[in-house]
Amino acid sequence: MQISNEKFMKVSLIVATDLNRGIGKNNDLMWHLPADMQFFKKTTTNHIVVMGRKNYESIPEKFRPLPNRLNVVLSRNTAFTAENCLVFHNLQACLDYFKNEAERTVFIIGGGQIYKEALDANVVDEMFITTVNHTFDADTFFPEFDENNWDTEVVERFTADEKNQFDFVINRLYR
């Protein structure tokens, strides 16, 4: 399915994966990397974050909605509401709503199904992908995509320390 994406807005995707593209298990993260969470916060603050309902519900209540960001939740359930968030029932309706947004970036922040929809629809302009140098027993994965269609630059490399349990690298993919 092709989703239209007017080019006034910029659509970015931000994700952290393990070496096998695992992104979560039982609707939760599988690692604790404060430096990556800080990168996520710094990158998405003052922008629009779009997430699926399960991803939204996995955020501890005291942290939702994510502060200093316009939070958008996608849910097929027409009765679903989320306090201080916009709710849309599909990605196209969300992108249509923000099509004239020139000031803020629309960040797709997960989960797996929302990432797949955005990539399949070919609406993503750039991706920030954190790769954790470890494999986990994940049940949710970041979808495959053709890396040949993207240029890549390393944003930052991190070495495990007393606060960050694993080495990881953050790459920016763009086209």
C-alpha positions as CSV (number, residue, x, y, z in Angstrom):
1,M,0.0,0.0,0.0
2,Q,1.4,3.4,-1.0
3,I,0.8,6.2,1.5
4,S,1.0,9.7,0.3
5,N,3.5,11.9,2.1
6,E,3.6,15.6,1.2
7,K,7.1,16.9,1.4
8,F,6.4,19.8,3.8
9,M,7.0,17.5,6.7
10,K,10.0,15.4,7.5
11,V,9.4,11.8,8.7
12,S,12.1,10.2,10.7
13,L,12.2,6.8,12.4
14,I,14.1,6.1,15.6
15,V,14.7,2.6,16.9
16,A,17.1,0.5,19.0
17,T,17.7,-3.1,17.9
18,D,19.9,-6.0,19.0
19,L,22.2,-7.8,16.5
20,N,19.2,-9.8,15.2
21,R,16.9,-6.8,14.8
22,G,15.1,-7.6,18.0
23,I,13.4,-4.6,19.5
24,G,11.4,-6.0,22.4
25,K,9.9,-8.8,24.4
26,N,6.6,-8.9,26.1
27,N,6.0,-5.2,25.2
28,D,9.1,-4.1,27.0
29,L,12.7,-3.2,26.2
30,M,15.3,-5.9,26.8
31,W,18.2,-3.6,27.8
32,H,19.0,-0.6,29.9
33,L,21.1,1.9,28.1
34,P,20.8,5.4,29.6
35,A,23.1,7.0,27.0
36,D,20.8,5.7,24.2
37,M,17.7,6.9,26.1
38,Q,19.4,10.3,26.4
39,F,20.0,10.3,22.6
40,F,16.3,9.4,22.0
41,K,15.2,12.2,24.3
42,K,17.5,14.8,22.8
43,T,16.6,13.8,19.3
44,T,12.8,13.8,19.7
45,T,12.2,16.6,22.1
46,N,10.1,19.5,20.7
47,H,9.0,17.2,17.8
48,I,6.1,14.9,17.1
49,V,6.4,11.2,18.3
50,V,4.1,8.6,16.6
51,M,3.7,5.2,18.3
52,G,1.4,2.3,18.3
53,R,-1.0,1.7,21.2
54,K,1.0,-1.2,22.6
55,N,4.1,0.9,22.5
56,Y,2.3,3.7,24.3
57,E,1.0,1.4,26.9
58,S,4.5,0.0,27.5
59,I,5.7,3.4,28.6
60,P,5.5,3.7,32.5
61,E,2.5,5.9,33.3
62,K,4.7,8.5,35.1
63,F,6.5,9.1,31.8
64,R,3.5,9.4,29.5
65,P,2.8,11.2,27.5
66,L,6.5,11.7,26.7
67,P,7.2,15.3,27.9
68,N,8.0,18.2,25.6
69,R,6.8,16.3,22.5
70,L,3.5,16.1,20.8
71,N,2.5,12.4,21.4
72,V,0.4,10.6,18.8
73,V,-0.9,7.1,19.3
74,L,-2.1,4.9,16.4
75,S,-4.9,2.4,17.3
76,R,-7.4,0.6,15.2
77,N,-9.7,0.7,18.2
78,T,-12.0,3.6,17.5
79,A,-12.9,3.9,21.2
80,F,-9.2,4.2,22.4
81,T,-8.2,7.5,24.0
82,A,-5.0,8.6,25.6
83,E,-4.8,11.6,27.8
84,N,-2.9,14.6,26.3
85,C,-2.3,12.7,23.1
86,L,-3.7,12.8,19.6
87,V,-5.1,9.4,18.5
88,F,-5.4,8.3,14.9
89,H,-6.7,5.0,13.5
90,N,-4.2,4.6,10.8
91,L,-0.8,6.0,9.7
92,Q,-2.2,7.7,6.6
93,A,-4.7,9.8,8.7
94,C,-1.8,10.8,10.9
95,L,0.4,11.9,8.1
96,D,-2.4,13.7,6.4
97,Y,-3.0,15.7,9.6
98,F,0.7,16.8,9.8
99,K,1.3,17.2,6.0
100,N,1.9,21.0,6.3
101,E,4.1,20.6,9.4
102,A,7.4,22.3,8.5
103,E,8.7,23.2,12.0
104,R,8.8,19.8,13.7
105,T,9.9,16.4,12.5
106,V,7.4,13.5,12.7
107,F,9.3,10.7,14.5
108,I,8.0,7.1,14.2
109,I,9.0,5.5,17.5
110,G,7.5,2.0,17.3
111,G,6.5,-0.6,17.8
112,G,7.2,-3.3,15.2
113,Q,4.0,-3.0,13.3
114,I,4.2,0.8,13.0
115,Y,7.8,0.6,11.8
116,K,6.7,-1.9,9.2
117,E,3.8,0.2,8.0
118,A,6.0,3.3,7.7
119,L,8.8,1.5,5.8
120,D,6.4,-0.4,3.5
121,A,4.6,2.9,2.7
122,N,8.0,4.4,1.8
123,V,7.3,7.6,3.8
124,V,10.5,7.6,5.9
125,D,13.1,10.3,5.1
126,E,15.7,9.3,7.7
127,M,16.3,6.6,10.4
128,F,18.3,6.7,13.6
129,I,19.1,3.1,14.3
130,T,20.9,2.1,17.5
131,T,22.4,-1.3,17.3
132,V,23.2,-3.0,20.6
133,N,26.2,-5.3,20.4
134,H,24.3,-8.3,21.9
135,T,21.5,-10.7,21.0
136,F,18.4,-11.2,23.1
137,D,15.4,-13.5,23.2
138,A,13.2,-11.0,21.4
139,D,9.6,-11.5,20.3
140,T,9.3,-8.3,18.3
141,F,11.6,-7.3,15.5
142,F,12.5,-4.3,13.3
143,P,11.5,-5.1,9.8
144,E,13.9,-5.9,7.0
145,F,14.6,-3.1,4.5
146,D,16.9,-2.5,1.5
147,E,19.9,-0.8,3.0
148,N,21.2,-0.1,-0.5
149,N,18.5,2.6,-0.8
150,W,20.0,4.5,2.2
151,D,23.2,6.5,2.9
152,T,24.6,5.8,6.3
153,E,26.7,7.9,8.8
154,V,27.8,7.0,12.3
155,V,26.3,9.4,14.8
156,E,28.1,8.0,17.9
157,R,29.7,4.8,19.2
158,F,29.4,3.9,22.9
159,T,31.5,1.4,24.9
160,A,29.8,-0.4,27.8
161,D,30.4,1.2,31.2
162,E,29.0,1.2,34.7
163,K,25.7,2.7,33.5
164,N,25.4,1.2,30.0
165,Q,25.6,-2.6,30.0
166,F,26.4,-3.1,26.3
167,D,28.5,-1.5,23.5
168,F,26.2,0.1,20.9
169,V,26.4,2.3,17.9
170,I,23.9,4.9,16.6
171,N,23.7,5.3,12.8
172,R,21.8,7.8,10.8
173,L,20.4,6.5,7.5
174,Y,19.1,9.0,5.1
175,R,18.2,9.5,1.4
